[in-house]
Amino acid sequence: MAPASPAPAVSVALIGSTVLLLGALALVGETRAGESATLVRDFLEGLTSIEK
């Protein structure tokens, strides 16, 4: 009896890895987007203090 082809397992592993990576990138992007208002405020406060 011939061994089964590993192609389906490899495909599932590649798809799973890709989904996991994209999920991690989405989480990081969401976190950064949530902090953007704070970063803008801090930046503007810094500019104001430099101008004084």
N, C-alpha and C positions, 0 to 999 in steps of 0.2 A: 504494500500500500504506500502511495506517495505522500510525503508530508504536505500539509495544507500551506497555501501561500500566505506569507506574512503581510501582504499588501493591505488587507482590511485593518489590521492592528496598527500598522504604520500610519494609515490615513486617519484613524481615530485619534492617535497620539498627536499627530501634527495639528489637526483641527482643535483638539482640546488645548494644546499649548498656545495656539494662536488666540483662542478665546480668552484664555487666562491672561495672556500678555495684554490684550486690548482692554480687558477689564481693569487691570492694574493701571494702565495709562489713563483710562477714563476716571478712575478714582483720584489719581494725582491731579489731573486737569480740573476736576470738580473742586478739589481742595484749594487749588491755586486761584480759581475763579472766585471762590468765596472770600478769599483774603484780599482781593484786588481793591475793594473800597478802603480797607485799612492801609494798604500800601500807598494809595493815592493820597490819603489824608496825611500820612506821615511825610510823604514827599513834599506836599504843599506846605506843611508846617516847617519843614527844613528850609525850603526856599524863603519863607517869610522870615525865619530867624537869621538867615544869611543877609537878607536885604536891610535889616535893621542896623 
